[in-house]
Amino acid sequence: MKITIVGGGIVGMTAAYLLTKEADIEVTLIDREGAGQSSAAASGIVCPWVSKRRNKTWYRLAVEGARFYRELIPLLEQEATVDTGYKQTGALILRDQLSKIVELQEIITERLEEAPEIGELSILDEADIQNRYPFLAAELVGLFVSGGARVDGTNLVAALQEVALRNGLKLVKGTAVLKRKEEQLQVWVNDNELIADKIILAAGAWLGKMFDDDVFCDIDTQKGQLFHLNPQQATGEWPVMMPASAYSFVPFDGQHLVIGASHEKGKDFDLAPTIGELNDIATESLRFAPGWRDSQIIEVRTGTRAYTSDYTPVIGQVPFASNAYVANGLGASGLTVGPYAAKIVADLVLGRDVQIDLSDYPVAQYLRLKD
């Protein structure tokens, strides 16, 4: 069987990694040349259990995504020669009142039975926080969740690609064009059709631009900007930190800290860093961590996320193409959910059962032929 994957981000490359392990399968992946891929720009936190979002559809997928990392990473670490970018550091939830931390602890404790990956929970009072992390604001208290993890999207994609290429993946650089022929899709790149029995669409925010005008595609763009900093302290053993803010703090080995990211609608594919958003990120972050005021800016990264109008992920078979499957609209949860979404579409391509109800992620609502 010949499989073509469109998109080389976290979803597409995970699918390639999984499928190149199968016998009698040829896998080709098309990756567009150019900047903006959200996976390449992203540094993320895998800790969905602390969310107070009431969207059960999102939560189920995110929990399964966090669980799948425990299966994926040990295998990948054995096979890849480069760092996977994933590390279970624990997560530190920060609030300004102990009552808020206690409430959150109660919510997470109720979720332990269905998600033992949460690990252990421990409360840190103001003195504990200052003893361990004196750069944080003095009034903060915290809840440490031992199961939390960090992910560097660039490293993870590179590790997946290395193994997939070694297992026979054919990587094609170029811009894919999707054409309908009867009840199937064709993939064209560089004016050539890539013959495929099955197609996986993992193109993120670029998906809608690949179809003709007769296809309705409810996938929009969201711009994200973030800072990479050197706080002039060893950061490798810090937990990821989640204050009561739109922004998070993700430490990496050495003296390397990522703060952000913004969530900007209506920017299309504009990747230019902007002083207003970066000022907001810096000002808000220093409110929680005033000790980082003298941190050195290493770089600013920007990327383009894909999301649907109601933020529901899209996973399953393309309704107007019997040979095509899609995983898209993951938004800011892309690093948490992406590998598991890739596993779902890989299993669908192989004719295997999936362990989640795909009616909760209805493709036809977001991707269909126009009337």
C-alpha positions as CSV (number, residue, x, y, z in Angstrom):
1,M,0.0,0.0,0.0
2,K,1.2,3.5,-0.9
3,I,0.4,6.3,1.6
4,T,1.0,10.0,1.1
5,I,1.1,12.3,4.0
6,V,0.6,16.1,3.4
7,G,2.3,18.1,6.1
8,G,5.5,17.6,8.1
9,G,4.6,18.9,11.5
10,I,3.9,17.0,14.6
11,V,0.9,15.2,13.2
12,G,2.3,14.3,9.8
13,M,5.7,13.3,11.1
14,T,4.3,11.1,13.9
15,A,2.0,9.4,11.3
16,A,5.1,8.8,9.1
17,Y,7.0,7.4,12.1
18,L,4.2,5.0,12.9
19,L,3.4,3.9,9.4
20,T,7.0,3.3,8.3
21,K,7.2,0.6,11.0
22,E,4.5,-1.4,9.1
23,A,5.4,-4.1,6.6
24,D,4.6,-3.7,2.9
25,I,3.8,0.0,3.1
26,E,5.5,2.8,1.2
27,V,5.2,6.2,2.9
28,T,5.8,9.6,1.2
29,L,5.5,12.8,3.1
30,I,5.2,16.2,1.4
31,D,6.4,19.2,3.5
32,R,6.1,22.8,2.3
33,E,9.2,24.9,2.2
34,G,9.0,28.0,4.3
35,A,8.6,29.4,7.8
36,G,5.5,29.4,10.0
37,Q,4.9,25.8,10.9
38,S,3.4,25.8,14.4
39,S,5.3,22.6,15.5
40,A,8.6,24.1,14.6
41,A,7.9,27.3,16.6
42,A,6.2,25.6,19.5
43,S,7.5,24.7,23.0
44,G,4.7,23.2,25.0
45,I,3.4,21.8,28.2
46,V,1.7,18.4,28.4
47,C,-0.5,18.7,31.5
48,P,-4.2,18.7,30.4
49,W,-5.5,17.4,33.8
50,V,-5.2,20.8,35.4
51,S,-7.5,22.5,33.0
52,K,-10.8,23.9,34.2
53,R,-12.2,23.9,30.7
54,R,-15.7,22.3,30.6
55,N,-15.2,21.0,27.1
56,K,-15.3,17.3,27.7
57,T,-14.6,16.5,24.0
58,W,-11.3,18.4,24.2
59,Y,-10.4,17.0,27.6
60,R,-10.8,13.3,26.5
61,L,-8.6,13.8,23.5
62,A,-6.0,15.7,25.5
63,V,-5.9,13.1,28.2
64,E,-5.4,10.4,25.6
65,G,-2.7,12.6,24.0
66,A,-0.8,12.9,27.3
67,R,-1.1,9.1,27.9
68,F,0.2,8.3,24.4
69,Y,3.4,10.2,25.1
70,R,4.2,7.6,27.7
71,E,4.1,4.9,24.9
72,L,5.7,6.9,22.2
73,I,8.7,8.5,23.9
74,P,10.4,5.4,25.3
75,L,10.3,3.8,21.9
76,L,11.5,6.9,20.1
77,E,14.4,7.4,22.6
78,Q,15.6,3.9,21.8
79,E,15.6,4.6,18.0
80,A,16.6,8.2,17.6
81,T,20.1,9.6,18.0
82,V,18.9,13.1,18.6
83,D,17.0,14.5,21.7
84,T,13.3,13.9,21.5
85,G,12.5,17.3,23.2
86,Y,10.2,15.6,25.7
87,K,10.9,15.4,29.4
88,Q,8.6,14.7,32.4
89,T,9.7,17.6,34.6
90,G,6.4,18.0,36.6
91,A,4.2,21.1,36.3
92,L,3.9,23.9,38.9
93,I,0.5,25.6,38.9
94,L,0.8,29.1,40.3
95,R,-1.9,31.1,42.0
96,D,-2.1,34.1,44.4
97,Q,-4.4,32.5,46.9
98,L,-4.1,29.1,48.7
99,S,-7.9,28.6,48.4
100,K,-7.5,28.5,44.6
101,I,-4.8,25.9,44.8
102,V,-6.8,23.7,47.2
103,E,-9.8,23.9,44.8
104,L,-7.6,22.9,41.9
105,Q,-6.1,20.1,43.9
106,E,-9.6,18.7,44.6
107,I,-10.5,18.9,40.9
108,I,-7.4,17.1,39.8
109,T,-7.7,14.5,42.6
110,E,-11.1,13.5,41.2
111,R,-9.4,12.9,37.8
112,L,-6.7,10.6,39.2
113,E,-8.6,7.4,38.7
114,E,-9.2,7.8,35.0
115,A,-5.8,9.5,34.5
116,P,-3.1,7.9,36.8
117,E,-0.5,9.7,34.6
118,I,-1.2,12.8,36.7
119,G,1.2,11.4,39.3
120,E,1.6,12.9,42.7
121,L,0.2,16.3,43.9
122,S,1.8,18.5,46.5
123,I,1.0,22.0,47.6
124,L,3.8,24.6,48.0
125,D,3.2,27.6,50.2
126,E,4.8,31.0,49.8
127,A,7.9,30.0,51.7
128,D,8.3,26.8,49.7
129,I,8.0,28.7,46.4
130,Q,10.6,31.3,47.5
131,N,13.0,28.7,48.8
132,R,12.9,26.8,45.5
133,Y,12.2,29.5,43.0
134,P,13.1,32.9,44.4
135,F,12.7,34.6,41.1
136,L,8.9,34.2,41.4
137,A,6.6,36.8,43.0
138,A,6.6,36.6,46.8
139,E,2.8,36.2,47.1
140,L,2.5,33.1,44.9
141,V,1.6,29.6,46.1
142,G,1.7,26.5,44.0
143,L,0.5,23.0,43.2
144,F,3.1,20.6,41.9
145,V,1.8,17.9,39.5
146,S,4.5,15.3,39.0
147,G,3.1,14.0,35.7
148,G,3.5,17.2,33.8
149,A,6.0,17.4,31.0
150,R,7.6,19.7,28.5
151,V,8.0,19.3,24.7
152,D,10.1,21.1,22.2
153,G,8.3,20.8,18.9
154,T,11.4,21.2,16.7
155,N,13.3,18.5,18.5
156,L,10.4,16.1,18.5
157,V,9.7,16.5,14.8
158,A,13.4,16.0,14.1
159,A,13.6,12.8,16.1
160,L,10.5,11.4,14.4
161,Q,11.8,12.3,11.0
162,E,15.2,10.7,11.6
163,V,13.7,7.4,12.5
164,A,11.1,7.5,9.7
165,L,13.7,8.3,7.1
166,R,15.8,5.4,8.3
167,N,12.7,3.2,8.0
168,G,12.1,4.2,4.4
169,L,10.2,7.4,4.4
170,K,10.4,9.4,1.2
171,L,10.4,13.1,1.9
172,V,9.3,15.5,-0.8
173,K,9.8,19.3,-0.5
174,G,7.1,21.4,-2.2
175,T,3.6,22.7,-2.0
176,A,0.9,20.2,-2.3
177,V,-2.3,20.7,-4.4
178,L,-5.3,18.6,-3.7
179,K,-7.6,17.6,-6.6
180,R,-10.9,15.7,-6.5
181,K,-11.4,12.9,-9.0
182,E,-14.8,11.2,-8.6
183,E,-14.9,10.1,-4.9
184,Q,-11.2,10.3,-4.2
185,L,-8.4,12.8,-3.7
186,Q,-5.3,13.2,-5.7
187,V,-2.1,14.9,-4.4
188,W,0.0,16.9,-6.8
189,V,3.3,18.5,-6.0
190,N,5.7,20.3,-8.4
191,D,3.2,19.5,-11.2
192,N,3.4,15.8,-10.6
193,E,0.8,13.5,-9.2
194,L,1.9,11.3,-6.3
195,I,0.1,8.0,-6.7
196,A,-1.3,6.9,-3.4
197,D,-3.8,4.4,-2.1
198,K,-4.4,6.4,1.0
199,I,-3.8,10.1,1.9
200,I,-3.4,11.7,5.3
201,L,-4.0,15.5,5.4
202,A,-1.9,16.9,8.2
203,A,-1.3,20.4,6.8
204,G,-2.5,22.5,9.7
205,A,-3.5,26.0,8.9
206,W,-2.6,25.6,5.2
207,L,-5.3,22.9,4.5
208,G,-7.9,25.2,3.1
209,K,-5.5,26.7,0.6
210,M,-4.9,23.3,-1.0
211,F,-8.5,22.7,-2.1
212,D,-10.4,24.3,-5.0
213,D,-13.1,26.8,-4.2
214,D,-15.9,24.2,-4.2
215,V,-14.7,22.8,-0.8
216,F,-15.8,24.4,2.5
217,C,-13.0,24.3,5.0
218,D,-13.6,25.7,8.5
219,I,-10.0,25.9,9.4
220,D,-8.6,29.3,10.4
221,T,-5.3,30.7,11.5
222,Q,-4.0,31.8,14.9
223,K,-0.7,33.5,15.3
224,G,1.6,32.7,18.2
225,Q,4.6,34.6,19.3
226,L,7.0,33.6,22.1
227,F,10.3,34.5,23.7
228,H,13.3,32.3,24.2
229,L,15.3,33.7,27.1
230,N,18.5,33.1,29.0
231,P,17.6,33.8,32.7
232,Q,21.3,33.3,33.6
233,Q,20.4,30.4,35.8
234,A,20.4,26.6,35.3
235,T,16.9,25.8,34.2
236,G,17.1,22.1,33.3
237,E,15.5,20.8,36.5
238,W,12.8,23.4,36.7
239,P,9.2,22.2,36.3
240,V,7.0,23.8,33.6
241,M,5.1,26.7,35.2
242,M,1.5,27.6,34.6
243,P,0.4,30.9,36.3
244,A,-3.1,32.3,36.1
245,S,-2.3,33.8,32.7
246,A,-2.6,33.2,29.0
247,Y,1.1,32.6,29.0
248,S,3.2,29.7,30.4
249,F,6.9,29.3,31.3
250,V,8.7,26.3,29.8
251,P,12.3,25.6,30.9
252,F,14.8,23.5,29.0
253,D,18.3,22.2,29.6
254,G,21.1,24.6,30.2
255,Q,20.0,28.2,30.7
256,H,17.0,28.3,28.4
257,L,13.5,29.4,29.1
258,V,10.5,29.9,26.8
259,I,7.7,32.2,27.7
260,G,4.5,32.7,25.8
261,A,2.7,32.3,23.5
262,S,0.2,34.8,22.2
263,H,-3.1,33.8,20.6
264,E,-3.8,36.2,17.8
265,K,-6.7,35.9,15.4
266,G,-7.1,37.6,12.1
267,K,-3.4,37.6,11.2
268,D,-3.6,35.1,8.4
269,F,0.0,33.9,7.8
270,D,1.8,37.0,9.0
271,L,4.8,35.9,11.0
272,A,6.3,39.3,11.8
273,P,7.1,39.7,15.5
274,T,5.2,42.7,16.9
275,I,6.2,45.0,19.8
276,G,2.6,45.1,21.2
277,E,2.2,41.3,21.7
278,L,5.8,40.8,22.9
279,N,5.4,43.7,25.4
280,D,2.2,42.0,26.7
281,I,4.1,38.7,27.1
282,A,7.0,40.3,28.8
283,T,4.9,42.5,31.1
284,E,2.6,39.7,32.2
285,S,5.5,37.3,32.7
286,L,7.4,39.7,34.9
287,R,4.4,40.2,37.1
288,F,4.7,36.6,38.1
289,A,8.5,36.3,37.9
290,P,10.1,39.7,38.6
291,G,13.4,37.9,39.0
292,W,13.6,37.4,35.3
293,R,13.9,41.2,34.5
294,D,17.5,40.9,33.4
295,S,17.0,37.8,31.3
296,Q,18.7,37.9,28.0
297,I,16.6,37.5,24.8
298,I,17.9,34.6,22.8
299,E,15.3,34.8,20.0
300,V,11.7,35.4,19.2
301,R,9.7,32.7,17.4
302,T,6.4,33.0,15.6
303,G,4.1,30.3,14.2
304,T,0.7,29.8,12.8
305,R,-1.8,27.4,14.5
306,A,-4.9,25.9,13.0
307,Y,-8.2,26.0,14.7
308,T,-11.9,25.6,13.9
309,S,-14.6,28.2,14.6
310,D,-15.7,26.4,17.8
311,Y,-12.2,25.0,18.7
312,T,-13.2,21.4,18.1
313,P,-10.5,19.3,16.6
314,V,-11.2,17.5,13.3
315,I,-10.2,13.9,13.0
316,G,-11.4,11.2,10.7
317,Q,-12.2,10.3,7.1
318,V,-12.8,13.1,4.6
319,P,-16.5,12.9,3.7
320,F,-16.1,13.5,0.0
321,A,-13.0,11.3,-0.5
322,S,-12.9,7.6,0.4
323,N,-9.1,7.5,0.3
324,A,-8.4,10.5,2.5
325,Y,-8.1,11.1,6.3
326,V,-7.5,14.3,8.2
327,A,-6.3,15.5,11.6
328,N,-6.5,19.3,12.0
329,G,-7.8,22.1,14.1
330,L,-5.8,21.2,17.2
331,G,-5.0,24.9,18.0
332,A,-2.9,25.6,21.1
333,S,-3.2,21.9,22.1
334,G,-1.3,20.7,19.1
335,L,1.8,19.4,21.0
336,T,-0.4,17.6,23.5
337,V,-2.8,16.1,21.1
338,G,-0.8,15.9,17.9
339,P,0.9,12.6,18.3
340,Y,-2.2,10.8,19.4
341,A,-4.3,12.4,16.6
342,A,-1.6,11.0,14.2
343,K,-2.0,7.5,15.7
344,I,-5.8,7.7,15.2
345,V,-5.5,8.5,11.5
346,A,-2.7,6.0,11.0
347,D,-4.9,3.3,12.5
348,L,-7.8,4.4,10.3
349,V,-5.6,4.1,7.2
350,L,-4.6,0.6,8.3
351,G,-8.2,-0.4,8.9
352,R,-7.7,-0.8,12.6
353,D,-10.2,0.1,15.4
354,V,-9.6,3.4,17.2
355,Q,-10.2,3.8,21.0
356,I,-12.0,7.1,20.9
357,D,-15.5,8.1,19.6
358,L,-14.8,10.0,16.4
359,S,-18.3,11.4,16.2
360,D,-17.1,13.9,18.8
361,Y,-14.7,15.3,16.1
362,P,-17.0,15.4,13.1
363,V,-15.1,16.1,9.9
364,A,-18.1,16.8,7.8
365,Q,-19.0,19.8,10.0
366,Y,-15.7,21.5,9.1
367,L,-14.6,20.0,5.8
368,R,-17.2,19.3,3.1
369,L,-18.3,20.2,-0.5
370,K,-20.1,23.4,-0.8
371,D,-23.8,23.2,-1.7
